[in-house]
């Protein structure tokens, strides 16, 4: 192999995304205050299927997605779904509070940082939804608006499983 070939192969290895199954990755922990001053810890939702939705008031797709997230939380909260909205900077607490109130958001909203988002994904897409299973492991990362079909395919099956891995009976 030539020196150029070796450099090319090394570059591919260094810059290729890691092929780690999301199921093997424990979700990064956090403890932050929501827009109402309450402490929100990811660990408080152990045993639930958590959707961490990174968004911003200045992001048109994010704004379009939020009424659907409110609806999903209302429809599936009793099945163990918990959505947590985390804003992407720059955002002001008052602006986010007004926006969330206008949409009657029914899940916690946290003012986030670039560093917090980077702990979950290096993807710069907004909105970005991180799906965490009942055991606290990252199950999927969905860039862009969460479509109903994606919810049905990737999240609903997680809601059907209980913490021990069994299947819940349909109601």
Steps between C-alpha positions, in 0.01 A plus 500: 500500500634844413544778753205682341287185539594466866414867566167458319412185699597667829285802411200275436543332837540827692209682336255212464212505748523240773285197433367467854147377537300773676354228725843458658539866593378624837338843468712783646371617837396857566343709773368839391222742583201538275351834394291502821799442729431130574792258495485244218722193515504239229529239776156606630347338191665159526247237397340736248562543130653848479513720192752779543408755237763765422331804346503881480234770474687643199483163315189476272496116484532487881204734541296291254581176686407609851119467477553138393730438798237647734247261346734199531567580868124527565419177312787281624601640839299234683689233304830629634599765244681807631606779269762750619556807286848651510552831325805569291666839554466786474170511690364715780303337781211745463475456122498122537245516784264718291535268201443183707198656670349602166518137384385359836812284516434210740856383556812654660695757299864564590731774377780301345856559390702393200708284736193313626381427148851384404487245785211332316591560135743690281223543241422872458150432368206662679265369614683193622330231707695253711298188585588340833355161592364395840846383609659839435677404178497705180278310258501742208582855393260663257615810310226733377131498580382182672242358261206294623625205295838518678325517836293193414805309373772602746333613822167321534671157524706633792180605675370145464796356693514516876823552692565126532487465122160335478220621277214698650153393414306731271229698673 
